[in-house]
C-alpha cells in the first residue's frame, strides 16, 4: 500500500478551502477536507475527527416525537421555559443519575448544549460589572472558547495535565483571587482527554466557586461514560460525579446528543441549581432588565436566542429521561460501545509506535470512551495531523482544544468494523515511511 493522498492534492484542497495549516482547521473544516479528498480519489478516510454519535437515536424519543407531531403541536409555540413533562422528567433524571435535587423550574431546554453554554456565558458576565472573564479548565470543546470570542468576552485558561489533585486547587485559587472570573467551564468526562475529575477535585472547584462567588458551568455531555464505574442504574449508587455536591453556584449542561444519540434534533437541558435560580443580582436588573438569575436566563437570554426549543423534540427528551429513570432505557449500556471501540483503536495506535498523551487520572489509567488522545515522538500535534492526512487518517490537533500538550484527538464515534483493518494498514505504511528513532 502506498500513500493514498498525495501532498500536491492535499495542498491544493487546503488552498481552495483557505486553510493555511491542517492543524488550524476547525472540526467541520477537517471533515470537509477529508470528504473532498475522498471524492477526488475514491479512497476512504478513517474518520476520527467528528464527535457525532455513532449509535442509533433512541427509539423511545423517536416514538414520542412522532406522537407529539401527530397531535398537532408543530403549529404551537412551546413554552419558552420548557414544557412541563420535560422539566419534571429532567429533574427526576438528575436525581436518578446524579443524586442531586433540582426543582423542575430550573431545568430549561436549549437548542443543544452549544446554545446552553452560549446562553450561560452571557448570563455569567451580567451578574457583576467587574466579572467579565470566562475561565476554561482545558483541554476542552474547541467551540466554547470560540463562543466567548464571538461574544467579545475575555477568557483565561490552563491545561489540567499538570494541575491534578491539590495543584488544581492552587491554580484555581490563583485565577479566582483576581476577582474577574465570571464562570468556570469544563467537561467531565473531558473532551478530548477523557480525564475524569475526582470528587476531591470537584470539591476544590465547588468550594472556591462559592468563596469567590463564581458560576461553574459543568458540561455533562458524556454523562455516565466513565466506564470504569458501574454507572447508569437509576436511583442507585454509584452516581455520576458532579460539582453540584459541593456548591450551589452551578449550571449543568445535559445533552441528548451523546447521552441518547439524539443529536439531529438539537435538544439539551440546562439545569440551574435551586440556590441560583431565584437569586437576585442588582447588576443583572441594570444590564438585562430582570434581577433574578433564572428569569433573566429564560425570558431575556433564551428568548432572544431562539424563543424556545423545538416543541416535538422536547417531548422526545422528556420520554427518554422518563424511560431512563424507570430502567427501561439503558443509555449507559448502549454508549459502552464507545469504550470497546476505543480499546481496539488504542491497541492499533500503540502497536505502531504512538503513545497516549493524557494517559492517567492521577494514578489510574483513563477510561476508554468517546475520545482519547494520541501523540508521536518527534511530532507536534499539528505536524502529526498534517502527516496522517496523507495516509487517510483524519483527526484534530490538541492545540485547537486549548491543550498545551502535543498530539491529536481521536474520536471513536464514526468507527465501524471495516475501519480497524484499514487503520492498521495505513499506520503500518506510516511507520515504514516515518520510523521511530
Wavefront OBJ file of the C-alpha trace (Angstrom):
o trace
v 0.000 0.000 0.000
v 1.329 3.442 -0.950
v 0.442 6.877 0.368
v -3.189 7.328 -0.775
v -3.404 11.126 -0.602
v -0.502 12.900 -2.287
v 0.942 16.136 -0.937
v 0.138 18.146 -4.051
v -3.538 17.234 -3.897
v -3.816 17.891 -0.161
v -2.108 21.265 -0.557
v -4.444 22.197 -3.407
v -7.572 21.362 -1.405
v -6.227 23.304 1.587
v -5.629 26.353 -0.619
v -9.107 26.097 -2.101
v -10.601 25.967 1.404
v -8.429 28.906 2.564
v -6.841 26.802 5.309
v -3.178 27.670 5.892
v -2.357 24.610 8.018
v -4.329 21.426 8.753
v -3.759 21.924 12.469
v -5.543 25.280 12.331
v -8.717 23.819 10.807
v -11.933 23.615 12.785
v -13.596 20.242 13.236
v -16.084 20.943 10.455
v -13.325 22.159 8.119
v -11.342 18.986 8.774
v -14.385 16.894 7.889
v -14.881 18.901 4.690
v -11.192 18.484 3.787
v -11.249 14.709 4.203
v -14.532 14.364 2.324
v -13.187 16.382 -0.612
v -10.093 14.173 -0.759
v -12.291 11.076 -0.688
v -14.379 12.466 -3.542
v -11.318 13.208 -5.664
v -9.594 9.866 -5.182
v -12.265 7.305 -4.349
v -10.131 6.306 -1.347
v -11.706 6.205 2.110
v -10.557 8.022 5.226
v -10.613 6.689 8.754
v -12.691 9.471 10.274
v -11.571 10.169 13.833
v -12.335 13.899 13.860
v -16.066 14.401 14.266
v -17.775 13.832 17.602
v -21.081 12.869 16.024
v -22.902 9.968 17.707
v -22.197 6.668 16.032
v -25.154 4.829 17.547
v -28.827 4.827 16.515
v -31.000 7.502 18.089
v -33.140 6.271 20.949
v -36.360 4.765 19.619
v -38.125 5.937 22.764
v -37.507 9.527 21.713
v -38.435 8.963 18.094
v -41.769 7.392 19.033
v -42.639 10.180 21.485
v -41.701 12.873 18.982
v -43.847 11.331 16.250
v -46.805 11.079 18.614
v -46.404 14.724 19.591
v -46.314 15.796 15.948
v -49.405 13.721 15.192
v -51.228 15.592 17.948
v -50.582 18.884 16.173
v -48.008 20.542 18.378
v -45.926 21.609 15.364
v -48.232 24.615 14.922
v -47.983 25.687 18.568
v -45.158 27.710 20.099
v -43.633 25.808 23.038
v -43.429 27.330 26.488
v -40.151 29.241 26.422
v -39.099 27.816 29.801
v -39.842 24.277 28.610
v -42.867 22.024 28.553
v -43.940 20.682 31.943
v -43.258 16.978 31.181
v -39.686 17.745 30.162
v -38.967 19.912 33.179
v -40.391 17.306 35.551
v -38.551 14.388 33.945
v -35.272 16.309 33.700
v -35.436 16.990 37.437
v -36.168 13.322 38.057
v -33.320 12.209 35.748
v -30.831 14.369 37.647
v -31.965 12.825 40.911
v -31.794 9.314 39.444
v -28.290 9.503 37.978
v -26.528 12.307 39.896
v -28.433 12.080 43.210
v -28.907 15.857 43.122
v -32.162 17.683 43.846
v -33.083 20.397 41.332
v -36.538 21.929 41.146
v -38.201 21.376 37.746
v -38.434 25.150 37.216
v -34.634 25.275 36.970
v -34.497 22.648 34.191
v -34.546 24.648 30.964
v -34.381 23.154 27.445
v -31.918 24.656 24.984
v -31.081 24.021 21.342
v -28.284 21.625 22.209
v -25.653 22.239 24.859
v -23.975 24.565 22.360
v -26.788 27.023 22.978
v -26.733 26.142 26.665
v -23.123 27.234 27.118
v -23.573 30.283 24.872
v -26.526 31.452 26.954
v -24.696 30.661 30.199
v -21.684 32.738 29.161
v -23.985 35.708 28.552
v -25.644 35.221 31.924
v -22.447 34.864 33.962
v -20.928 38.048 32.601
v -24.008 40.101 33.533
v -24.093 39.319 37.262
v -21.357 41.694 38.428
v -19.811 44.593 36.453
v -16.271 43.610 37.443
v -16.650 39.927 36.486
v -16.000 39.853 32.762
v -13.856 36.738 32.165
v -14.610 33.062 31.489
v -12.085 30.533 32.814
v -11.605 27.292 30.884
v -10.135 24.212 32.521
v -8.546 22.802 29.378
v -8.388 20.831 27.209
v -11.959 21.288 26.146
v -14.514 21.535 23.368
v -12.934 23.942 20.883
v -16.198 25.710 20.046
v -16.772 27.014 23.569
v -13.791 29.435 23.546
v -14.959 30.444 20.076
v -18.351 31.305 21.571
v -16.654 33.568 24.103
v -14.705 35.277 21.317
v -17.895 35.784 19.299
v -19.487 37.398 22.341
v -16.477 39.658 22.797
v -15.766 38.487 26.343
v -12.402 37.932 27.998
v -11.143 34.446 28.688
v -8.409 32.656 30.602
v -7.415 29.003 30.576
v -4.967 26.458 31.899
v -4.158 22.870 30.980
v -5.271 20.382 33.622
v -2.465 17.986 32.551
v -0.081 19.254 35.240
v -2.758 20.555 37.613
v -4.339 17.492 39.132
v -5.240 16.994 42.778
v -4.057 19.699 45.180
v -2.340 21.527 42.283
v -5.772 22.162 40.734
v -6.879 23.961 43.874
v -3.801 26.157 43.820
v -4.195 27.089 40.167
v -7.889 27.880 40.580
v -7.230 30.000 43.663
v -4.609 31.968 41.757
v -7.026 32.651 38.905
v -10.106 33.391 41.001
v -8.405 35.642 43.528
v -8.159 38.413 40.933
v -11.929 38.872 41.188
v -12.689 38.931 37.449
v -13.732 35.311 36.758
v -17.463 35.154 35.999
v -17.657 31.469 35.094
v -15.585 28.269 35.190
v -16.081 25.782 32.345
v -15.019 22.155 31.960
v -16.407 18.856 30.698
v -16.487 15.701 32.835
v -15.627 13.196 31.361
v -13.365 15.527 29.450
v -13.476 16.213 25.742
v -10.844 15.418 24.384
v -8.645 13.806 27.037
v -11.321 11.643 28.707
v -9.832 12.638 32.051
v -12.457 12.484 34.809
v -12.100 14.909 37.695
v -12.141 13.216 41.093
v -14.526 14.003 43.923
v -11.659 15.771 45.699
v -11.007 17.963 42.656
v -14.690 18.741 42.194
v -14.819 19.693 45.868
v -11.990 22.182 45.307
v -13.836 23.700 42.347
v -17.100 23.915 44.286
v -15.632 25.413 47.448
v -13.673 28.040 45.524
v -16.658 28.891 43.323
v -18.655 29.528 46.475
v -15.919 31.564 48.156
v -15.313 33.779 45.111
v -18.985 33.772 44.044
v -18.304 32.395 40.577
v -20.628 30.230 38.462
v -19.486 26.725 37.491
v -20.682 25.609 34.051
v -20.302 21.824 34.139
v -20.645 20.172 30.733
v -22.013 16.649 31.231
v -22.276 15.813 27.529
v -20.821 12.367 28.266
v -22.774 11.669 31.425
v -22.287 8.134 32.721
v -19.432 7.352 30.328
v -16.663 6.803 32.868
v -16.874 3.106 32.125
v -14.502 2.157 34.948
v -17.537 2.523 37.213
v -20.905 0.794 37.160
v -22.881 3.947 36.471
v -26.316 4.098 34.905
v -28.521 2.345 37.470
v -31.332 4.807 38.306
v -31.588 5.906 41.937
v -28.678 3.614 42.908
v -25.026 4.432 43.640
v -22.511 4.951 42.234
v -23.706 8.208 40.721
v -22.193 10.497 38.114
v -19.594 12.756 39.710
v -20.587 16.420 39.761
v -19.611 19.740 41.293
v -23.256 20.106 42.354
v -22.399 18.254 45.583
v -20.005 20.993 46.627
v -21.566 24.332 45.678
v -24.873 25.998 44.874
v -23.213 28.073 42.158
v -23.634 25.645 39.278
v -25.323 25.191 35.928
v -25.277 21.686 34.432
v -25.341 21.019 30.682
v -27.173 17.772 29.802
v -27.041 16.961 26.094
v -29.330 14.498 24.347
v -26.794 14.298 21.515
v -24.367 11.937 23.222
v -26.413 10.574 26.136
v -29.270 9.360 23.915
v -27.597 9.677 20.462
v -30.310 12.228 19.647
v -28.001 14.772 18.025
v -30.097 15.583 14.966
v -32.904 17.261 16.900
v -30.578 19.663 18.762
v -32.077 19.450 22.227
v -30.492 19.652 25.663
v -31.220 20.787 29.204
v -29.533 23.445 31.288
v -30.116 22.595 34.944
v -29.760 25.627 37.217
v -29.297 24.996 40.928
v -32.101 25.937 43.285
v -29.636 28.240 45.050
v -29.059 30.246 41.874
v -32.412 30.177 40.117
v -34.217 32.667 42.355
v -31.152 34.606 43.433
v -31.287 38.358 42.783
v -28.445 40.464 41.391
v -28.605 44.252 41.264
v -26.376 44.442 38.175
v -28.495 41.826 36.385
v -31.510 44.100 36.757
v -29.491 47.010 35.403
v -27.930 45.140 32.473
v -30.658 42.715 31.351
v -33.781 44.150 32.939
v -34.565 41.250 35.293
v -32.989 40.793 38.687
v -33.389 37.048 39.297
v -30.965 34.708 37.569
v -33.452 32.100 36.343
v -35.913 34.622 34.914
v -33.138 36.533 33.148
v -31.769 33.319 31.666
v -35.143 32.256 30.270
v -37.042 35.438 29.477
v -34.152 37.575 28.272
v -31.332 35.343 27.003
v -33.086 32.191 25.751
v -35.912 34.348 24.436
v -33.597 36.458 22.291
v -31.527 33.486 21.100
v -34.249 31.098 19.958
v -37.569 31.943 21.601
v -37.707 28.378 22.870
v -36.787 24.886 21.714
v -38.352 22.614 19.072
v -41.694 21.556 20.557
v -41.705 17.930 19.412
v -38.061 17.400 20.418
v -38.952 18.399 23.975
v -41.485 15.577 24.108
v -38.805 13.214 22.811
v -36.343 14.242 25.503
v -38.982 14.027 28.233
v -39.781 10.457 27.153
v -36.102 9.443 27.112
v -35.499 10.897 30.565
v -38.587 9.056 31.866
v -37.595 5.718 30.301
v -34.073 6.014 31.729
v -35.411 6.778 35.217
v -37.712 3.770 35.085
v -34.953 1.408 33.962
v -36.462 0.924 30.517
v -33.642 2.687 28.630
v -30.088 1.646 29.498
v -28.321 4.604 27.909
v -25.029 3.851 29.686
v -25.067 0.253 28.487
v -25.657 1.423 24.935
v -22.879 4.028 24.965
v -20.419 1.474 26.386
v -19.848 0.557 22.734
v -17.591 3.615 22.520
v -15.279 2.100 25.161
v -14.991 -1.107 23.157
v -14.059 0.889 20.066
v -11.534 2.983 21.989
v -9.772 -0.118 23.326
v -9.352 -1.528 19.807
v -8.179 1.775 18.357
v -5.692 2.356 21.168
v -4.188 -1.084 20.628
v -3.576 -0.322 16.948
v -2.027 3.087 17.600
v 0.182 1.813 20.430
v 1.359 -1.164 18.376
v 2.550 1.224 15.686
v 4.640 3.371 18.000
v 2.194 6.057 19.110
v 1.507 6.919 22.741
v -1.487 8.131 24.748
v -0.994 11.773 25.744
v -3.487 12.152 28.594
v -2.987 8.649 29.935
v -3.749 8.965 33.654
v -6.367 10.124 36.104
v -3.816 10.726 38.861
v -2.543 7.139 39.378
v -5.302 5.383 37.438
v -5.368 4.843 33.651
v -8.030 6.951 31.935
v -11.227 5.213 30.974
v -11.844 4.036 27.431
v -14.668 6.064 25.929
v -15.823 8.526 23.306
v -12.438 10.280 22.951
v -8.772 9.686 23.629
v -5.516 11.453 22.767
v -2.561 10.181 20.731
v 0.963 11.525 20.243
v 4.100 10.524 18.377
v 7.690 11.088 19.477
v 9.284 13.884 17.494
v 5.998 15.397 16.259
v 3.948 18.339 17.350
v 0.214 17.759 17.168
v -0.075 19.940 14.073
v 2.796 18.186 12.311
v 1.431 14.736 13.163
v -2.011 15.604 11.833
v -0.505 17.094 8.669
v 1.303 13.802 8.011
v -1.581 11.491 8.909
v -3.896 13.290 6.463
v -1.757 11.885 3.632
v -2.434 8.385 4.987
v -6.188 8.873 5.177
v -6.426 9.357 8.926
v -8.422 12.445 9.900
v -8.466 13.886 13.426
v -7.947 17.276 15.098
v -4.844 18.729 16.716
v -4.871 19.087 20.501
v -3.852 22.728 20.115
v -7.417 23.514 18.962
v -8.731 22.216 22.312
v -6.614 24.574 24.410
v -4.185 21.818 25.336
v -0.535 22.641 25.955
v 0.387 19.037 25.076
v 1.437 17.755 21.656
v -0.854 15.264 19.951
v -4.209 14.720 18.318
v -7.727 13.956 19.496
v -9.215 10.646 18.389
v -12.993 10.228 18.373
v -14.388 6.702 18.345
v -17.927 7.505 17.269
v -17.685 7.077 13.492
v -15.518 3.947 13.564
v -17.021 0.729 12.205
v -15.714 -2.803 11.851
v -14.067 -2.266 8.473
v -12.052 0.695 9.745
v -9.829 -1.215 12.165
v -8.026 -3.152 9.437
v -7.798 -0.020 7.290
v -6.284 1.992 10.144
v -3.847 -0.828 10.877
v -2.719 -0.909 7.239
v -2.408 2.880 6.972
v -0.359 3.166 10.170
v 1.885 0.309 9.062
v 2.782 2.308 5.947
v 3.180 5.442 8.078
v 5.660 3.561 10.278
v 7.647 2.426 7.258
v 7.923 5.973 5.965
v 8.415 7.580 9.392
v 10.212 5.059 11.648
v 10.777 5.948 15.284
v 14.360 6.851 16.082
l 1 2 3 4 5 6 7 8 9 10 11 12 13 14 15 16 17 18 19 20 21 22 23 24 25 26 27 28 29 30 31 32 33 34 35 36 37 38 39 40 41 42 43 44 45 46 47 48 49 50 51 52 53 54 55 56 57 58 59 60 61 62 63 64 65 66 67 68 69 70 71 72 73 74 75 76 77 78 79 80 81 82 83 84 85 86 87 88 89 90 91 92 93 94 95 96 97 98 99 100 101 102 103 104 105 106 107 108 109 110 111 112 113 114 115 116 117 118 119 120 121 122 123 124 125 126 127 128 129 130 131 132 133 134 135 136 137 138 139 140 141 142 143 144 145 146 147 148 149 150 151 152 153 154 155 156 157 158 159 160 161 162 163 164 165 166 167 168 169 170 171 172 173 174 175 176 177 178 179 180 181 182 183 184 185 186 187 188 189 190 191 192 193 194 195 196 197 198 199 200 201 202 203 204 205 206 207 208 209 210 211 212 213 214 215 216 217 218 219 220 221 222 223 224 225 226 227 228 229 230 231 232 233 234 235 236 237 238 239 240 241 242 243 244 245 246 247 248 249 250 251 252 253 254 255 256 257 258 259 260 261 262 263 264 265 266 267 268 269 270 271 272 273 274 275 276 277 278 279 280 281 282 283 284 285 286 287 288 289 290 291 292 293 294 295 296 297 298 299 300 301 302 303 304 305 306 307 308 309 310 311 312 313 314 315 316 317 318 319 320 321 322 323 324 325 326 327 328 329 330 331 332 333 334 335 336 337 338 339 340 341 342 343 344 345 346 347 348 349 350 351 352 353 354 355 356 357 358 359 360 361 362 363 364 365 366 367 368 369 370 371 372 373 374 375 376 377 378 379 380 381 382 383 384 385 386 387 388 389 390 391 392 393 394 395 396 397 398 399 400 401 402 403 404 405 406 407 408 409 410 411 412 413 414 415 416 417 418 419 420 421 422 423 424 425 426 427 428 429 430 431 432 433 434 435 436 437
